[in-house]
Every structure is written in structure tokens, then in C-alpha cells.
Amino acid sequence: MSKGTAKRSKGDELWANRKEEILTQAAFLFAKHGYSETDTQLLAETIGVGKGTVYRYFSSKRELFLAAADRVMRMMRQRIDSSVESLADPVARITTGIGVFLAFFAEHPEFVELLIQERAQFKDRTKPTFMEHRAMNVERWRAIYRGLIAAERVRDIPVDRITDVIGNLLYGTIFTNYFSGQSKSVEIQAQDIIDVVFSGILTRQEQERQKQG
């Protein structure tokens, strides 16, 4: 590696680290004070840099906020990916993913606040950040369900119905936890979702009764 390349690599690393530091502190301040009340000067002082430094990375407070929200969703996906990548069984990947998703937001309630604020502040956006990431990532989960259907481990129903229901349950749970407080542990909440979704609430006898009209 040439000296010029090494210098650029070091510079890129410093740039990336500073950007991550800005986004970390911005997420905390936006969640604590709200979008309108968070001043970039306060952010700069918290990090220990000049205000101009913040604007070298992000041209506006809006861009900064949306980048912080995007970072939340990328962090969440990375957490899930690292937890399921070594699991061979697709059902284990699903159940583990559910638990990790709930745990991530339970550990970081400020991230839930950030997603709520985004929807309130930027109604002009076609899709909020969490819906954009959900749309980007859902196909890999649908592929898992297609494989389980082919293996006759899951009922033959449209996979988008499955991912929509589970996705809505998960996002609904983190928002309910945030507004109402988490009355159950993450482990119990995850198990409740898995049990009801995978097993249903009707007995086999009642399911047959329903089919017969």
C-alpha cells in the first residue's frame, strides 16, 4: 500500500468515525429534546467540535435527523443478521430474529422515540424510514417462508400475508411498549408472539368446526 493510499484510508476512517459520533449524539439529543428543540450548536458542543464541522457532514438538521433514523434501522438489521447467520434451521432464524428485534428496541427506547418523531415532523415523506427498511428487507424473510412451505412445515398461504402480520405485530409491540411501558420481559413477549402466530388460538377440533361452517 502506498503512502498516499494509507493516508486516504486513515482519513476515510477518521471521517467515518466522526460521522458515527455525530449520529450517535444526534439520536440521543433528538430523542431527549425533540426535533424542533434540538439545536445543532448543542450537538456540536456535546461532541466538542465547531458547528461548522457538523454541517460538513450533514447540510441541514433535516438531513441529520433522517440519517440518524436510518442508522437506527441499519443497526437493528445488523444486530439481527449477526444473531441468525449461524443458524441453519429457518424456524430458528425466524424465532431468534423476533427476539432480537424486540430486545434491540427495549434496550434503546430512544430509537423508538426517534421513529415516532420522524412521522410527526416529516409527513411529506412517502414512507417513514422504518417502512423503507422493512420493504427493503422483507424479501429475504419471504424466501424463508417459501422454503418452509415447500418443506410442508408452514401452511401454504401467501408469504406476504405472513410477513405483514408478523411485521405489524412486532412494530406494534415496540410502540406499545414505549407508550405504555414494558409489562413483560422481552423473552416472554417474543414467546407470546411466536406461540400465537405459529400455533394459533383455536384447537384443531375448533378449526375443523369452523371449516364445516
N, C-alpha and C positions, 0 to 999 in steps of 0.2 A: 504494500500500500504506500503510495506516495505521500509526502508531507502535506501536499495540498488536499488530497483526499481525506487524510486523517484529520486535518484541520476542519474540513467541511463536516465530517462525521461528528466531531466533537461539538461543532456549532449547532448541528441539527439536534443533537442530544440535549444540549442546553436549552434550545428553543422549545423542544417538546416537553422538557421538564418544567419550564416556566409556564407554558401553556396549561399543563396539567395542574399546576399550583393555582393558577388564576381560576380555572374552572372549579377546583375543589372549594376554594374560599367563596367564589361567587355563588355556588349552590347553597352553601351554608347561610350566607347573608340574605339571599333572595328568600329562602325558606323562613328565616327568622324575622325579617323586616317587611317582606312583600316586595313585589317588583317596583311599585311606584316610590316606595320609601328607601330603596337601596340606591345609594349614590356611588358612582364609580370612584370618587375620591376616597370614600370609606374603604372600598375594596383595595385600592392602591396602598392606603396606609396600613391596612391589615397585613398585606403581603410584604410591605416595606419597599415599595417601588414608587416611581413617579406616576402620575395619572396618565401621562403620555405613553408609558410602557404598556398599560392595559389596552390603549387604543391602537398600538402597533399590532396587537394580536387580534383584536376584535374592533371593528369600525364603529359599532354602536352598542348601546345597552341591550337593545333587542337581540342583536346577533349573539351577544354574550349569553343572554338568558337561554336562547334556543340551543346554543352549543352546550350549555350546562345540562339542559334537559336531555339532549341527545346522548351526552356522556353517561347519564344515569342508565339509559336503556342499553347502551353498549356494555357497560359494566355488568348489568344484570344478565345479559346474554353470555358474556364471558364466564360469569360465575356458574351458570347452568352448564355451559359447554364443558368446562373443566371437571364438573361433577359427574357428567354422564358419559364422557368419551370412552372410558374404560369398561363400560357396562355392555355386555354382549346381548343380553335379553332386552328386547324392545319394551316390554311391560315395565321392567325395572328402570329403563331410561325415562319413561313417562312418569312413574311414581316418584322417582328421585327428582326429576325436573319440577314437579309440582311443589314438593317440599322446599327445594332450593329457592324457587320463586318467592314463596311466602316468607321464607327466612330472610331473604335479601331485603325486602321492604320492611319487615319487622325490625331489622337491625338499623334501617335508615328511614325512619318516618319522615325526615326532612325531604327525602326524594319524592314521597307521595305528595307532600305539600307543593313541591315544585311542579309536578304534573297537573295538580289542581289549578295552580296559578296560571299556568300556560293556557289552559282552556278559557279561563276568565279574562285574561289580558289580550289574547290574540285570536279573537273569534273570526278574523279574516282568513285564517289558515284553513285550507280544505280539510286537512286531517291533523289532529294533535300528534305530537311526537310519538307517544306510546302506541297510537294506532298505526302510524307509519311503520314502526319497527315490528309490530305484530303482523302486519301484512307482508313485510319482507321475510319474516322468519317462519311463517305458518306452514309453508310448503314442506319443509323437512319433517314436521310433525305429521302432516297428512300422509307423507310417504310411509312413515312408520305404521300408521293405522291401515294403510292399504296392504302392507305386508302382513299385518295381524289378521286382516280379513281374509287374505289369500290362504293363510295358515289355519283358518277357521278358529281363531282364538277370539275374534271380535265379530259381532253381528254384522251382516252385510248391509250397511246403511251408508249413505253419502258421508265421506270423510269430512266434508266441510261442516256438516251438522255437528260432528263430534268435536272438532276444534273450536267451533263457535261457542258451543255450550261450555266446554271446559275453560276456554279463554274468558268468557263472560263471568263465570264463577270465580276465577282467580282474580281478575281485576276488581270485580265487585267486592271480594273479600278484603283486599288491601285497602280499598277506600272505606269500607265499613269499619275496619279495624282502626283506621286513622280518625274517623269522626266519632266513633262510639267507644273506642278503647278495645284492646285485645283481651277478650274474656277467656279465651282458651290459648293454650300453647300452640306454637307453630306445628308441632308434631301431631297434636290432636286435630287441629284444623285440616291439615293435609290428609290425615287418615279419614276424617269425615267425608271430605270431598271424594277421595278415592273410593271409599266404600259405597257411597250413594250413587256415584256415577258408574262404577264398574258393576255393582250388584243390583242397583235399583232399590225401590222400596216395596214393591209388590212381591208376594210369594209366587212361586211357579203356578200354584193352583189358581191364584187370583189372575195371573197373566192369562192362563188358559180360559178362565171365565170371561175375561174382557174380550178375548178374541172371538168367543162364541156369541158375544152380544148379550 
